[in-house]
Structures are given as C-alpha cells and as structure tokens.
Amino acid sequence: MRMILNMILVSGALALAACGSDASDKLADRVEDAGEARADVIEDKADVLRENAEAMDDVAEAVRENAEARADGIEAADMPVERLSEAKRDAIVADEAPAVR
C-alpha cells in the first residue's frame, strides 16, 4: 500500500512538474512571439525610412541641379547685379525671385 501511495505521489509530482513546464514554455513562446512582432514593426518602419531617405536624396539632387541652372543663367545673362538691391539679391539667392527674366 505504501509503495502504491509513493508511486501515486511521484506520478502526481511529475505531472505537476510537467504542467509547470508547459506553462513556462507557453509563456516563453508568447514572449518570443511578441518580440518577433515588435521587431517586424520596427523593420517595417525602417523600410519606410529608407524609402523616404531615397526620395529626399532625389529632391536634394533636384535642388542642386536647379541652383546650378539658375547660376548658369545669371552668368550667361551677364546681369547688371550692381543695380539690384540687396533684398532682391537675397531673394534670388533664396530662390524666392527669378534669377533671369
């Protein structure tokens, strides 16, 4: 009888240990899944940032090309710059006024 009782107690203890292991496995899986989901969101945001950075590079290049074309126009027109007010010159530099008419 005592032997049977010990076997029952050992079996029960093993079952409880296994349940605890299942619970910690489930929790560990949930933690890992949640981390993966957060990492996926971060990677998606990084992809968007890379795309935006490429678009900004394109805009920067267009600004450079526009400034170069305006400067070439000013030189080609041989503008009488001395007749322009400082405010007009500043507006031309800031791309707020046409460089050449």
N, C-alpha and C positions, 0 to 999 in steps of 0.2 A: 504494500500500500504506500509506504513511504517512498519507494522507488518511483511509483506511478505519479505521486504528488510532485516529486522533484522533476520528473520529465515534463509534467504539465507546466510547472513554474518556468523551467528552462525554455520550453516552447513558447510560452507567453512572452517571456522576456525577449526572445529572438524576434517574435512578431512585432513587439513594440519597438524594438531597435530598427527593424526594417521599415516600419511606418515612419519613424523619425527620419530615417534616411530618405524615404520617399518625399517627405515634406521639405527637407533641406535641398534635395535635388530639384524639386519643383520651384522652390524659391530661387535657387541658383540659376535655373533656366529662365525664370522671369526677369531676374536682374540682367542676365546676358542679353535676352531679347530686347529689353528696354534700352540697354546701352547700344545695341545694334541700330535700333530705331532712331535714337538720338544722333548717332554717327551718320546715318543716312540723311537726316535732315541737314546736318552741318555740311555734308558733301554736296547736297543739292544747292545749298546757299553758296558754297564755294564755286560751283559751276556757273551760277548766275553772275557772281562777282567777276569771274574770268571773262564771261561774255561781255559784261559791261565794260571791263577794262579794255577789251579789244575795240569796242565801239568808241570809247574815249580816245584811244590811240588814233583811230581813224579821224575823229574830229580834230584832234591836235594837229595831225598832218594837214588837214584841210585849212586850218588857221594859218599854219606856216606858209602853205602854198599861196593863200590869199595875200598875206603880208608881202611875200616876195613879188607877186604880180603887181601889187599897189606900188611898191618901191620902184619896180622897173618902170611903171607908168609915170611916176614922178620924174625919174631920171630922163626918160625919153621925151617928156614934155618940156623939160628944162624950165620948170616953173619959176616964176619970179617970187621965190619964197620970202624975200625981204619985204614984200608988200603985204604979206599975210600977218594978221595979228597973232599974238602968242596963243590966244584962246583958239583961233582957227587951226593953228599948227597942232595944238594939243588934241583937238577934236579929230584931226586927220590921223594922228598917231594912235588915238584910242579907237579908230575905225568907226567914229561917230559922224564923220563927214566924208564926202567923196574926195579922193586924193586928186583926181584929174577930171575935168569936165569935158 
